[in-house]
Amino acid sequence: MALLAQVTLAAAALLFQGTAAQNATTCTVTAYTAVASAKASCTNIVLKDIAVPAQSVLDLTKLLTGTAVTFSGTTTFGYYPWEESLIQTSGTDIHINAEPGAVIDGNGPAWWDGQGSNGGGLKPDHFFQVSNALGNSVIEDLYIQNYPTHGIAVGGSDGLIIQRITMNNTLGNLPNNQSDGLAAGHNTDGIGVGTSSNILLRDSTILNQDDCVAVTSGDNITTRNFYCDGSHGLSIGSVGGKSSGNNVTNVYFYDSILKNASNGARIKTNYNTTGYVHNMVWSNITLENISDYGIDIQQDYLNGGPTGEPTNGVIIDGVTLENILGTVAGGGKGCYVLCGDGSCSNFVVGDVQVTGGSGDSCNYSDLCEAGA
């Protein structure tokens, strides 16, 4: 028995040698195969130059309470056509961060085909899925590039702070041999929040091809000091017809810049569905070179394109638009509001100056006059 115990201990030592250096509850992990054992026993984990194999997930779920995870060096992901999120995390009072110069590279070009999650080959549903992040959890100081589709998705969380994140998908602006001349990256939302409460997003840069920030359901969600380039806007929705939640309340967008985007401030509710949108605020927002709508509130949304016929099953009650300044290019519109019959109410507009484009179109409120 003594010999067997010695052999077992020796084998365990070899497992960590060169892959995870452990000191009390601190582990430095240098091989993917050592991640599972590290998260089960350590509360301070450094992931150094981890290469996640194809058809594998960087599983950081069920972290021990108070665990800190630090990305170091370059984290990479092998290609496999599937819909699993490539990084998954959950826990209470967790802290996800990175050392200076660390890069998380999602290997997006291997999946990009110009269609995103709307078609083409199978792609990860999200790149970084944050579920049930509770207590005083923080995700900060990450540099993420070339993620396949939808970037950071937050669900079932309460009290989470996400700050000082850079998400750089500018390579996806270029076509590739699968995208038929279109931008190869598609549906590359920056940060999406659903079924969550008391979330703070701040001081971050998103360079992508879809919503910069999108809130689909939840309560008390604040976005502050974001720089967005190439996005579809700071968005609510789409809302309505979803099994995971159709109510969005108390959402605030402050002190942010949107450049070269299709939309600026945006609410999109799904055609012929039900839901509730209450107390949305956009304040101190700068727009530059917006192609479609500087301010866009529409109740005819379908993923394949708007119907042009708004429905009133999703109630929009309470929208504040203040200190929104900027320009719309070419054939775009400064303001576009298409509400269902009686489903929009209590809009407050102050100092909205969105110029350029081909005029405005509003069927509710005096927003068009204010934005002219």
JOZI-V935326 format. One record per pair of residues at least 4 apart in sequence whose C-alpha atoms are under 7 Angstrom apart, sorted by sequence separation. I is the first residue (numbers start at 1). GAP is how many residues later the second one is. If there is no record, write none. Layout:
BEGIN
I|GAP ; I|GAP
END
This chain:
BEGIN
1|4 ; 2|4 ; 3|4 ; 4|4 ; 5|4 ; 6|4 ; 7|4 ; 8|4 ; 9|4 ; 10|4 ; 11|4 ; 12|4 ; 13|4 ; 16|4 ; 17|4 ; 22|4 ; 23|4 ; 34|4 ; 35|4 ; 36|4 ; 37|4 ; 38|4 ; 52|4 ; 63|4 ; 98|4 ; 108|4 ; 112|4 ; 115|4 ; 133|4 ; 147|4 ; 175|4 ; 179|4 ; 242|4 ; 290|4 ; 301|4 ; 302|4 ; 328|4 ; 339|4 ; 366|4 ; 367|4 ; 368|4 ; 16|5 ; 22|5 ; 29|5 ; 52|5 ; 115|5 ; 179|5 ; 241|5 ; 301|5 ; 302|5 ; 328|5 ; 339|5 ; 21|6 ; 22|6 ; 29|6 ; 52|6 ; 117|6 ; 175|6 ; 206|6 ; 240|6 ; 258|6 ; 300|6 ; 301|6 ; 328|6 ; 362|6 ; 20|7 ; 21|7 ; 38|7 ; 113|7 ; 175|7 ; 239|7 ; 300|7 ; 361|7 ; 20|8 ; 21|8 ; 175|8 ; 176|8 ; 300|8 ; 360|8 ; 20|9 ; 174|9 ; 175|9 ; 300|9 ; 19|10 ; 20|10 ; 173|10 ; 174|10 ; 300|10 ; 19|11 ; 27|11 ; 172|11 ; 173|11 ; 299|11 ; 300|11 ; 18|12 ; 19|12 ; 111|12 ; 172|12 ; 173|12 ; 299|12 ; 172|13 ; 20|14 ; 19|15 ; 27|15 ; 25|16 ; 26|16 ; 190|16 ; 212|16 ; 25|17 ; 26|17 ; 27|17 ; 28|17 ; 29|17 ; 30|17 ; 265|17 ; 354|17 ; 355|17 ; 25|18 ; 26|18 ; 27|18 ; 28|18 ; 29|18 ; 30|18 ; 32|18 ; 190|18 ; 347|18 ; 349|18 ; 352|18 ; 353|18 ; 354|18 ; 25|19 ; 26|19 ; 27|19 ; 28|19 ; 29|19 ; 30|19 ; 31|19 ; 32|19 ; 189|19 ; 212|19 ; 352|19 ; 353|19 ; 30|20 ; 32|20 ; 127|20 ; 188|20 ; 189|20 ; 211|20 ; 212|20 ; 214|20 ; 215|20 ; 216|20 ; 334|20 ; 43|21 ; 127|21 ; 188|21 ; 189|21 ; 190|21 ; 191|21 ; 192|21 ; 193|21 ; 194|21 ; 197|21 ; 198|21 ; 199|21 ; 200|21 ; 201|21 ; 202|21 ; 203|21 ; 204|21 ; 205|21 ; 206|21 ; 207|21 ; 208|21 ; 209|21 ; 210|21 ; 211|21 ; 212|21 ; 213|21 ; 214|21 ; 215|21 ; 216|21 ; 334|21 ; 127|22 ; 137|22 ; 138|22 ; 139|22 ; 140|22 ; 141|22 ; 143|22 ; 144|22 ; 145|22 ; 146|22 ; 147|22 ; 187|22 ; 188|22 ; 189|22 ; 190|22 ; 191|22 ; 192|22 ; 193|22 ; 194|22 ; 195|22 ; 196|22 ; 197|22 ; 198|22 ; 199|22 ; 200|22 ; 201|22 ; 202|22 ; 203|22 ; 204|22 ; 205|22 ; 206|22 ; 207|22 ; 208|22 ; 209|22 ; 210|22 ; 211|22 ; 212|22 ; 213|22 ; 214|22 ; 215|22 ; 216|22 ; 334|22 ; 43|23 ; 44|23 ; 45|23 ; 46|23 ; 47|23 ; 48|23 ; 49|23 ; 54|23 ; 126|23 ; 127|23 ; 128|23 ; 129|23 ; 130|23 ; 131|23 ; 132|23 ; 134|23 ; 135|23 ; 136|23 ; 137|23 ; 138|23 ; 139|23 ; 140|23 ; 141|23 ; 142|23 ; 143|23 ; 144|23 ; 145|23 ; 146|23 ; 167|23 ; 186|23 ; 187|23 ; 189|23 ; 190|23 ; 191|23 ; 192|23 ; 193|23 ; 194|23 ; 195|23 ; 196|23 ; 197|23 ; 198|23 ; 199|23 ; 200|23 ; 201|23 ; 202|23 ; 203|23 ; 204|23 ; 205|23 ; 206|23 ; 207|23 ; 208|23 ; 211|23 ; 214|23 ; 216|23 ; 264|23 ; 334|23 ; 39|24 ; 43|24 ; 44|24 ; 45|24 ; 46|24 ; 47|24 ; 48|24 ; 49|24 ; 50|24 ; 51|24 ; 52|24 ; 53|24 ; 54|24 ; 124|24 ; 125|24 ; 126|24 ; 127|24 ; 128|24 ; 129|24 ; 130|24 ; 131|24 ; 132|24 ; 133|24 ; 134|24 ; 135|24 ; 136|24 ; 137|24 ; 138|24 ; 139|24 ; 140|24 ; 141|24 ; 142|24 ; 143|24 ; 144|24 ; 145|24 ; 185|24 ; 186|24 ; 189|24 ; 194|24 ; 197|24 ; 202|24 ; 211|24 ; 333|24 ; 336|24 ; 337|24 ; 338|24 ; 339|24 ; 43|25 ; 44|25 ; 45|25 ; 46|25 ; 47|25 ; 48|25 ; 49|25 ; 50|25 ; 51|25 ; 52|25 ; 53|25 ; 54|25 ; 55|25 ; 123|25 ; 124|25 ; 125|25 ; 126|25 ; 127|25 ; 128|25 ; 129|25 ; 130|25 ; 131|25 ; 132|25 ; 133|25 ; 134|25 ; 140|25 ; 146|25 ; 332|25 ; 333|25 ; 334|25 ; 335|25 ; 336|25 ; 337|25 ; 338|25 ; 339|25 ; 46|26 ; 49|26 ; 50|26 ; 51|26 ; 52|26 ; 54|26 ; 65|26 ; 66|26 ; 68|26 ; 69|26 ; 70|26 ; 71|26 ; 72|26 ; 126|26 ; 131|26 ; 134|26 ; 328|26 ; 331|26 ; 332|26 ; 333|26 ; 334|26 ; 335|26 ; 336|26 ; 337|26 ; 61|27 ; 63|27 ; 64|27 ; 65|27 ; 66|27 ; 67|27 ; 68|27 ; 69|27 ; 70|27 ; 71|27 ; 72|27 ; 126|27 ; 133|27 ; 263|27 ; 316|27 ; 317|27 ; 318|27 ; 319|27 ; 320|27 ; 321|27 ; 322|27 ; 323|27 ; 324|27 ; 325|27 ; 326|27 ; 327|27 ; 328|27 ; 329|27 ; 330|27 ; 331|27 ; 333|27 ; 337|27 ; 58|28 ; 59|28 ; 60|28 ; 61|28 ; 62|28 ; 63|28 ; 65|28 ; 66|28 ; 67|28 ; 68|28 ; 69|28 ; 70|28 ; 71|28 ; 74|28 ; 75|28 ; 76|28 ; 217|28 ; 233|28 ; 247|28 ; 248|28 ; 249|28 ; 250|28 ; 251|28 ; 252|28 ; 253|28 ; 254|28 ; 255|28 ; 256|28 ; 257|28 ; 258|28 ; 259|28 ; 260|28 ; 261|28 ; 262|28 ; 263|28 ; 271|28 ; 310|28 ; 312|28 ; 315|28 ; 316|28 ; 317|28 ; 318|28 ; 319|28 ; 320|28 ; 321|28 ; 322|28 ; 323|28 ; 324|28 ; 325|28 ; 326|28 ; 327|28 ; 328|28 ; 329|28 ; 330|28 ; 57|29 ; 58|29 ; 59|29 ; 60|29 ; 61|29 ; 62|29 ; 65|29 ; 70|29 ; 73|29 ; 74|29 ; 75|29 ; 76|29 ; 77|29 ; 217|29 ; 218|29 ; 219|29 ; 220|29 ; 221|29 ; 222|29 ; 223|29 ; 224|29 ; 225|29 ; 227|29 ; 228|29 ; 229|29 ; 230|29 ; 232|29 ; 233|29 ; 239|29 ; 240|29 ; 246|29 ; 247|29 ; 248|29 ; 249|29 ; 250|29 ; 251|29 ; 252|29 ; 253|29 ; 254|29 ; 255|29 ; 256|29 ; 257|29 ; 258|29 ; 259|29 ; 260|29 ; 261|29 ; 262|29 ; 263|29 ; 264|29 ; 265|29 ; 266|29 ; 267|29 ; 268|29 ; 269|29 ; 270|29 ; 271|29 ; 310|29 ; 311|29 ; 312|29 ; 314|29 ; 315|29 ; 316|29 ; 317|29 ; 318|29 ; 319|29 ; 320|29 ; 321|29 ; 322|29 ; 323|29 ; 324|29 ; 325|29 ; 326|29 ; 327|29 ; 328|29 ; 57|30 ; 58|30 ; 59|30 ; 60|30 ; 61|30 ; 72|30 ; 73|30 ; 74|30 ; 75|30 ; 76|30 ; 77|30 ; 217|30 ; 218|30 ; 219|30 ; 220|30 ; 221|30 ; 222|30 ; 223|30 ; 224|30 ; 225|30 ; 226|30 ; 227|30 ; 228|30 ; 229|30 ; 230|30 ; 231|30 ; 232|30 ; 233|30 ; 234|30 ; 235|30 ; 236|30 ; 237|30 ; 238|30 ; 239|30 ; 240|30 ; 246|30 ; 247|30 ; 248|30 ; 249|30 ; 250|30 ; 251|30 ; 252|30 ; 253|30 ; 254|30 ; 255|30 ; 256|30 ; 257|30 ; 258|30 ; 259|30 ; 260|30 ; 261|30 ; 262|30 ; 263|30 ; 264|30 ; 265|30 ; 266|30 ; 267|30 ; 268|30 ; 269|30 ; 270|30 ; 271|30 ; 310|30 ; 312|30 ; 322|30 ; 71|31 ; 76|31 ; 79|31 ; 217|31 ; 218|31 ; 219|31 ; 220|31 ; 221|31 ; 222|31 ; 223|31 ; 224|31 ; 225|31 ; 226|31 ; 227|31 ; 228|31 ; 229|31 ; 230|31 ; 231|31 ; 232|31 ; 233|31 ; 234|31 ; 235|31 ; 236|31 ; 237|31 ; 238|31 ; 239|31 ; 254|31 ; 259|31 ; 262|31 ; 263|31 ; 264|31 ; 265|31 ; 266|31 ; 267|31 ; 268|31 ; 269|31 ; 270|31 ; 271|31 ; 312|31 ; 216|32 ; 219|32 ; 224|32 ; 229|32 ; 233|32 ; 234|32 ; 235|32 ; 236|32 ; 237|32 ; 238|32 ; 241|32 ; 263|32 ; 269|32 ; 270|32 ; 116|33 ; 233|33 ; 240|33 ; 241|33 ; 263|33 ; 268|33 ; 335|33 ; 240|34 ; 294|34 ; 240|35 ; 112|36 ; 239|36 ; 335|36 ; 111|37 ; 149|37 ; 150|37 ; 151|37 ; 170|37 ; 290|37 ; 291|37 ; 334|37 ; 86|38 ; 108|38 ; 149|38 ; 150|38 ; 151|38 ; 152|38 ; 153|38 ; 154|38 ; 155|38 ; 158|38 ; 159|38 ; 160|38 ; 161|38 ; 162|38 ; 163|38 ; 164|38 ; 166|38 ; 167|38 ; 168|38 ; 169|38 ; 170|38 ; 275|38 ; 276|38 ; 277|38 ; 278|38 ; 279|38 ; 280|38 ; 281|38 ; 282|38 ; 283|38 ; 284|38 ; 285|38 ; 286|38 ; 287|38 ; 288|38 ; 289|38 ; 290|38 ; 291|38 ; 83|39 ; 85|39 ; 104|39 ; 105|39 ; 106|39 ; 107|39 ; 108|39 ; 149|39 ; 150|39 ; 151|39 ; 152|39 ; 153|39 ; 154|39 ; 155|39 ; 156|39 ; 157|39 ; 158|39 ; 159|39 ; 160|39 ; 161|39 ; 162|39 ; 163|39 ; 164|39 ; 165|39 ; 166|39 ; 167|39 ; 168|39 ; 169|39 ; 271|39 ; 272|39 ; 274|39 ; 275|39 ; 276|39 ; 277|39 ; 278|39 ; 279|39 ; 280|39 ; 281|39 ; 282|39 ; 283|39 ; 284|39 ; 285|39 ; 286|39 ; 287|39 ; 288|39 ; 289|39 ; 290|39 ; 293|39 ; 294|39 ; 295|39 ; 296|39 ; 297|39 ; 298|39 ; 299|39 ; 81|40 ; 82|40 ; 83|40 ; 84|40 ; 85|40 ; 87|40 ; 88|40 ; 89|40 ; 90|40 ; 103|40 ; 104|40 ; 105|40 ; 106|40 ; 107|40 ; 108|40 ; 149|40 ; 150|40 ; 151|40 ; 152|40 ; 153|40 ; 154|40 ; 155|40 ; 156|40 ; 157|40 ; 158|40 ; 159|40 ; 160|40 ; 161|40 ; 162|40 ; 163|40 ; 164|40 ; 165|40 ; 166|40 ; 167|40 ; 168|40 ; 271|40 ; 273|40 ; 274|40 ; 275|40 ; 276|40 ; 277|40 ; 278|40 ; 279|40 ; 280|40 ; 281|40 ; 282|40 ; 283|40 ; 284|40 ; 285|40 ; 286|40 ; 287|40 ; 288|40 ; 289|40 ; 292|40 ; 293|40 ; 294|40 ; 295|40 ; 296|40 ; 297|40 ; 298|40 ; 299|40 ; 81|41 ; 82|41 ; 83|41 ; 84|41 ; 85|41 ; 86|41 ; 87|41 ; 88|41 ; 89|41 ; 90|41 ; 91|41 ; 92|41 ; 93|41 ; 102|41 ; 103|41 ; 104|41 ; 105|41 ; 106|41 ; 107|41 ; 155|41 ; 158|41 ; 163|41 ; 272|41 ; 273|41 ; 283|41 ; 291|41 ; 292|41 ; 293|41 ; 294|41 ; 295|41 ; 296|41 ; 297|41 ; 298|41 ; 299|41 ; 81|42 ; 82|42 ; 83|42 ; 85|42 ; 86|42 ; 87|42 ; 88|42 ; 89|42 ; 90|42 ; 91|42 ; 92|42 ; 93|42 ; 95|42 ; 96|42 ; 97|42 ; 105|42 ; 106|42 ; 293|42 ; 85|43 ; 90|43 ; 91|43 ; 92|43 ; 93|43 ; 94|43 ; 95|43 ; 96|43 ; 97|43 ; 98|43 ; 293|43 ; 85|44 ; 93|44 ; 94|44 ; 95|44 ; 96|44 ; 97|44 ; 98|44 ; 92|45 ; 97|45 ; 269|45 ; 195|49 ; 195|50 ; 294|60 ; 113|65 ; 114|65 ; 113|66 ; 114|68 ; 114|69 ; 116|69 ; 114|70 ; 116|70 ; 117|70 ; 113|71 ; 114|71 ; 115|71 ; 116|71 ; 112|72 ; 113|72 ; 114|72 ; 112|73 ; 240|74
END
